[in-house]
């Protein structure tokens, strides 16, 4: 009976661990659904400084001309795997003079181009095509990196969408673009340790981030005024900090597997003891004939 009670307690512990792991995922899905309803941007920036901020999970749209550079920016935290997808509605084939290649590029907060781990970042649209879709999935965002590496780090991520090859006669034709960014969590199996400041550029009037030029430029290494303004929240950054912060937090699905492993170890211990302790005879004591 004691062995059965131990097994029951272990199974109850496993069930509670699975329910705890499922709860955050359900909450994340609800927040994402609400974010798609209202407040989606209807325009795009024309460079890094004027990039339109979008929230993960919402679809931003923009009306532009063929040949324009369209920019958006979104936040990504450590442990997430950013994915961007863009769809372009093209003019009627009768007004175009040939095929065109559309390209989607993603840059981090240091404006380093990030390679796509999967997706189709460049696609050629034939003259008769009415739409084209491009996508890019980055590697998992890391919480730290070596100085020489080009790993994705937490912070702002810029999306640039443009045409790179088309007949000159088609420049200026109207297009409609729709962009959506998502940042699913890669999970505890891919978690890493460390900490680094988010790559979230400061936007100052008349000064390009990281260039040290303009009316508000300062000597290299002088961050005293930035720190003072940051405390008051007066300095605008490329993107707002995510609600859950930049780090992945203390929770990880590794906790679930740790609990399950402990429960299985307990079950194995109980089973081994039951098999090896030998038969028991109630009412008999050691030494009885």
C-alpha positions in Angstrom: 0.0 0.0 0.0 2.8 2.4 0.8 4.3 1.8 -2.7 1.0 2.5 -4.3 0.6 5.8 -2.4 4.1 6.8 -3.5 3.3 6.0 -7.2 0.1 8.0 -7.0 1.8 11.0 -5.5 4.5 10.9 -8.2 1.8 10.8 -11.0 0.0 13.7 -9.4 3.2 15.7 -9.3 3.8 15.0 -13.0 0.3 16.2 -13.9 0.7 19.4 -12.0 4.0 20.1 -13.7 2.4 19.7 -17.2 -0.5 22.0 -16.3 1.9 24.6 -15.0 3.8 24.5 -18.3 0.7 24.8 -20.4 -0.7 27.9 -18.5 2.0 30.4 -19.8 1.5 29.2 -23.4 -2.2 29.8 -23.2 -1.8 33.2 -21.8 0.7 34.1 -24.5 -1.7 33.1 -27.2 -4.5 35.2 -25.7 -2.2 38.3 -25.6 -1.2 37.7 -29.2 -4.8 37.5 -30.4 -5.7 40.8 -28.7 -2.6 42.5 -30.2 -3.9 41.8 -33.8 -7.2 43.6 -33.3 -6.3 47.2 -32.8 -3.5 49.7 -33.4 -1.7 48.0 -36.3 0.4 50.5 -38.2 -0.7 51.5 -41.7 2.6 53.0 -42.9 6.3 52.2 -43.1 9.5 54.2 -42.6 12.0 55.0 -45.3 15.2 54.4 -43.4 16.5 53.0 -40.1 15.8 56.2 -38.1 12.2 56.5 -39.3 11.3 52.7 -39.1 7.8 52.1 -38.0 7.5 50.1 -34.7 5.3 47.0 -34.9 4.4 44.6 -32.1 5.0 40.9 -32.5 1.8 39.2 -33.8 0.2 42.2 -35.4 0.1 42.8 -39.2 1.3 46.1 -40.4 0.3 47.4 -43.8 1.7 50.2 -46.0 0.9 51.7 -49.4 4.1 52.6 -51.3 5.7 52.8 -54.7 7.8 50.2 -56.5 11.4 51.0 -55.7 10.8 52.5 -52.2 12.7 51.1 -49.2 10.2 50.2 -46.5 11.4 49.8 -42.9 9.7 48.4 -39.8 11.2 47.6 -36.3 10.1 45.1 -33.6 11.6 43.8 -30.3 12.9 40.3 -29.6 14.1 39.0 -26.3 16.6 36.2 -25.4 15.4 32.7 -26.1 13.0 33.7 -28.9 13.2 32.9 -32.6 12.1 35.9 -34.7 10.2 35.2 -37.9 9.1 37.9 -40.4 6.7 37.4 -43.3 5.8 40.0 -45.9 3.2 39.9 -48.7 3.1 42.4 -51.6 0.2 43.1 -53.8 1.5 44.0 -57.2 0.0 46.1 -60.0 -1.8 44.4 -62.9 0.5 42.7 -65.3 -0.6 44.9 -68.2 1.0 47.9 -66.5 4.3 46.1 -65.8 7.1 45.4 -68.2 8.7 42.3 -66.8 9.5 40.2 -63.7 10.9 41.7 -60.5 12.8 40.3 -57.5 11.6 41.4 -54.0 13.9 41.0 -51.0 13.4 41.0 -47.3 16.3 41.8 -45.0 16.5 41.8 -41.2 19.1 43.8 -39.2 19.7 43.8 -35.4 20.1 46.9 -33.2 23.7 47.4 -34.4 22.4 47.3 -38.0 24.2 44.1 -38.6 22.6 42.0 -41.3 21.3 38.8 -39.9 21.2 35.6 -42.0 18.0 33.7 -42.3 18.0 30.2 -40.9 15.0 29.3 -43.0 12.4 30.9 -45.2 12.6 32.6 -48.6 14.0 36.1 -48.1 14.1 36.8 -51.9 11.6 35.8 -54.5 11.1 36.7 -58.2 7.6 37.6 -59.3 6.7 37.1 -62.9 5.0 39.8 -64.9 1.6 38.1 -64.5 1.9 37.5 -60.8 -0.5 39.7 -58.6 1.2 39.0 -55.3 4.5 37.7 -53.9 5.4 36.5 -50.4 8.9 36.6 -48.8 9.8 35.4 -45.3 12.8 35.0 -43.0 13.3 33.1 -39.8 16.4 34.1 -37.7 18.4 32.0 -35.4 17.5 31.9 -31.7 18.2 35.3 -30.0 21.0 34.8 -27.5 21.4 36.5 -24.1 25.2 36.9 -24.7 27.8 36.4 -27.5 31.4 36.6 -28.2 32.7 39.9 -29.5 33.7 38.5 -32.9 30.4 36.6 -33.4 27.4 37.8 -35.4 24.8 36.1 -33.1 21.3 37.6 -32.8 21.1 39.5 -29.5 18.1 40.8 -27.6 16.9 44.2 -28.6 15.5 45.9 -31.7 15.3 44.2 -35.1 14.8 46.1 -38.3 12.9 44.8 -41.3 13.7 46.2 -44.8 11.5 45.3 -47.8 12.4 46.5 -51.3 12.7 45.4 -54.9 16.3 44.7 -56.1 15.8 43.8 -59.8 13.1 45.1 -62.2 12.7 47.0 -65.4 13.3 50.7 -65.1 9.9 51.5 -66.6 8.2 49.8 -63.6 9.7 52.2 -61.0 7.0 54.2 -59.2 4.1 51.7 -59.8 1.9 51.5 -56.7 2.1 48.5 -54.4 0.5 47.4 -51.1 2.7 45.7 -48.5 1.7 43.7 -45.4 4.3 42.6 -42.8 3.9 40.4 -39.7 6.6 39.5 -37.2 6.4 36.8 -34.6 8.8 35.8 -31.8 8.0 32.3 -30.6 10.1 31.0 -27.6 12.6 28.4 -28.6 12.2 26.6 -25.3 14.4 25.4 -22.5 16.2 22.8 -24.7 17.9 25.8 -26.4 18.3 28.0 -23.3 21.7 29.6 -22.6 23.1 31.7 -19.8 24.6 35.2 -19.7 23.5 38.7 -19.9 24.0 41.6 -22.3 22.4 45.1 -22.7 19.6 45.1 -25.3 20.6 46.4 -28.7 18.0 49.2 -28.7 19.3 52.3 -30.4 18.6 55.7 -28.9 16.8 58.1 -31.3 17.8 61.7 -30.9 16.7 64.6 -33.2 19.5 65.4 -35.6 21.7 62.5 -34.5 21.9 59.1 -36.1 22.4 56.3 -33.5 26.1 55.3 -33.2 27.4 57.9 -35.6 28.3 60.6 -33.1 27.2 63.4 -35.5 24.6 66.1 -35.4 23.5 68.7 -32.9 23.2 66.3 -30.0 26.5 64.5 -30.7 28.8 63.7 -27.7 32.3 62.6 -27.3 32.9 58.9 -27.7 32.3 57.0 -24.4 30.4 59.9 -22.9 27.1 58.4 -21.7 26.4 60.6 -18.7 23.6 62.5 -20.3 22.1 59.4 -21.8 22.0 57.8 -18.4 20.4 60.8 -16.8 17.7 61.0 -19.5 17.2 57.2 -19.4 16.2 57.4 -15.7 13.6 60.0 -16.5 12.4 58.1 -19.6 12.9 61.1 -21.9 15.1 59.4 -24.5 13.1 57.7 -27.3 14.5 54.3 -28.3 13.9 52.3 -31.5 11.4 49.9 -29.8 9.7 49.8 -26.4 10.8 47.1 -24.0 8.6 44.0 -24.1 6.1 43.5 -21.3 8.0 40.5 -20.0 11.3 42.2 -20.2 14.3 41.5 -22.4 15.5 38.4 -20.6 13.9 35.0 -20.8 13.1 35.1 -17.1 13.5 32.3 -14.5 10.8 30.0 -16.1 11.9 27.4 -18.5 10.3 24.2 -19.7 13.5 22.5 -18.4 11.8 22.7 -15.0 9.1 20.4 -16.3 11.5 17.8 -17.6 13.5 18.0 -14.3 10.3 17.3 -12.3 9.4 14.4 -14.6 12.8 12.9 -14.4 12.7 13.1 -10.6 9.3 11.4 -10.5 10.5 8.6 -12.8 13.6 8.2 -10.6 11.3 7.9 -7.6 9.1 5.3 -9.3 12.2 3.3 -10.4 13.5 3.4 -6.8 10.1 2.1 -5.4 9.9 -0.6 -8.1 13.4 -1.7 -7.4 12.9 -1.9 -3.7 9.6 -3.9 -4.2 11.3 -6.4 -6.4 14.4 -6.9 -4.3 13.1 -6.9 -0.7 11.8 -10.5 -0.9 8.6 -12.1 0.3 7.0 -10.9 3.6 5.1 -13.2 6.0 2.7 -11.3 8.3 2.8 -12.4 11.9 6.3 -13.9 11.8 9.3 -12.4 13.5 13.0 -13.1 12.9 14.1 -16.2 14.8 10.7 -17.8 14.8 10.9 -21.5 13.9 
